[in-house]
Every structure is written in structure tokens, then in C-alpha cells.
């Protein structure tokens, strides 16, 4: 078991240099800067995927293994082409059998890395549990996988300027690291690589909005690399009203002091860079890239009717464990509150000792957050035993 205490060098850490906006207009400008880093022409809210509707129940024994197909009336297969690179990302839009007002609501779900890179691996790690619960309560669900993970098997990229075709040889984390080695400058413009991770979900949301009358809202749930994707997508796309990233990230200054995962998509210096300017001990304390992690967190919760609850497993056996979150949660929460719109909250889950979306989180954080019933996340701090203080968070309409 790793050391879960806050590292001594981070006690009394000052995170004030990690967020460079204090007003709504400054936050809006930072969001636009982040969008432009990835999409030079802006967030592609009008780009639609190719769609095969009502593909049949066999998918639940294949690419959607682990999901209870009896809860779904039908499924659509979405193929998002990231142009002009002809790189494809697959999503599945699941239509629930239950008929109610939640049919006008979408939850994007991403399982991250835990599927082991196998196309046939069933959804687990609590992802199956939250998806089955959402379907049973009438929500539409957009099932997504990271590139080179699970049912996303496409691995060729058409390079610009008649540069030919690049074929990626690896999958999972190794494949993502290969992407950053081979698809960053000078091969592709800086930031473009994040399109391969994020744009299939943007196109999936576009499709849902285009075919759903009187949409109520769009939310996001993800674990591990899926939690990372939730932080990123919510920071970029204000159509994501609520986001619940589980075990998805830590800011770089904590990563440097606590042994945890270092996937390149989470540490890429031009985007996330932090430098030491205030501390004499070399601890990173100032944002220097396009958007620091604390800025990304805040942007994920900032905006009218928006909220993000970051969820970390205190005893996680993989990553982002322990109590170091106490060095930033109050600051991020208060920053978003000061912007005048939105909420940012934190929940430390002590009910499990692994890398999972627990039943506790599903029952007491995610579903109450989506439905407006009382929940127990702690705003900006752990409180009490640093994890267990109860707080009711009414849904913002």
C-alpha cells in the first residue's frame, strides 16, 4: 500500500499561481485558448459521425459485452472520422427500454484503459454497473472507448501535405505514447493529437442533439483514462452540464511528489506545464502551459447550470490515491464560485481498495447528482476525517 498521507513538502502548498483567471471573461478566454490549441477552427459542434441505426442485440455479446442488453431498446453505431486525417473513433448510442423524461438526457461514458486493450474484454470496473443503472432509469448512454482501446481498433492516420499514411503499431497506453511520439510537431500542429481522443465524443454529442427533440442535458461519467477524458471534454465543451470523472487525474505538482501513472496525454508539457516560481524547494507552483490541471478542473465546472464532481479513490491501487487532493480542492471550488456560474466539488471514496467506480459512488454521488436527490460529496475539502463530511448538492437547472 502506498503512503497515503499528504507529502510533507506539500503541506501548506499555495495553489494560487495554478489558475490564471479570476473573472468570467478571463475564464471564457482561457477556454477559447484551450479549444484553439486543439481545434484551430473551433469546437466542431456541427460535425456529425456516420451512423448505423438499430444495429441489433448481438453487439451486447461483442463490443458492448458487460452491458445488460435487455435494458436497451436499440443501439446505434457511430463512426467519427477525424478529418482530414481519416482517423476513426467508434461510439455506441444506447436507447433505453424504459420510457420517461430521462430519454431526453444523455450520459457519455468512457471506461478508459482498464479493458486491457482487448476488443472482446467486457466492460467492468463499475462501468457496467453505472451504464446498466442509467439505462434502467431511462437515460440514453453514449458508450465510448479511448483510441486504440477496446472496440476502437483503427490505427492508421493520413498525414498532411501528401505525407503518406502512418500506421500505429501499439495499443492501450503504449499506443497512446506512440501517438505522442509520432503525431506531435513537426508532424501535426501542436494540440491536434488531442482531437483523436476527444472529437469522437464531441461528434457523438452532436448526433444525440440532432436526433433528440427537446433535449434536457448532457452529462459525463468516466474512470481512469475515461476520467481524464471527462475532465478535458467538460473543460472544452460547455454542453456537458455535469461531469463525474473518477480516478482520472492529478495536477503535475502532485504527480512529481507522489508516485502515480504518467500517461503522456495527461502530462504533455505544451498543454499542462507547471513551473516553480514561488517555492524555494522546487515544488511546481505556477501554470506555464496552455492550461494547467487546476484550470482544466475549474473550466469543467464553470458555466451556467454546470457542475463537476471530481471523484478519487483514497485507497486506489492504480493511481491518484491518498490525501494530496486537499492541497487544491478548496482553491478550485472557491475559484469557480467566484466566477459566478457553476460549481466544482470533490468526493474522496474510501469504500473500496481498488481502481473502480464503486456502488457507493454510483448510489451516493453520480445518480443523486443526475437526479437531484441528496448526495454526500464534500465541497472543496474532505472535512471531518478528510473524506466523510455529508453535503447535499441540488441539481442546477
Secondary structure by P-SEA (a helix, b strand, c coil): cccccccccccccccccccccccaaaaaaaaaaaaaaccccccccccccccccccccccccccccccccccccbbbbbbbbcccccbbbbbbbbbbccccccccbbbbbbbccccccccccccccaaaaaaaaaaaabbbbbccccccccccccccccccccccbbbbccccaaaaaaaaacccccccccccccccccaaaaaaaaaaaaccccccbbbbbbccaaaaaaaaaaaccccccbbbbccccccaaaaacccccccccccccccbbbbbccccccccccccccccaaaaaaaaaccccbbbbbbbccccccccccccccccaaaaaaaaaaacbbbbbbbbbccccccccccccccccaaaaaaccbbbbbcccccccccbbbbbbcccc
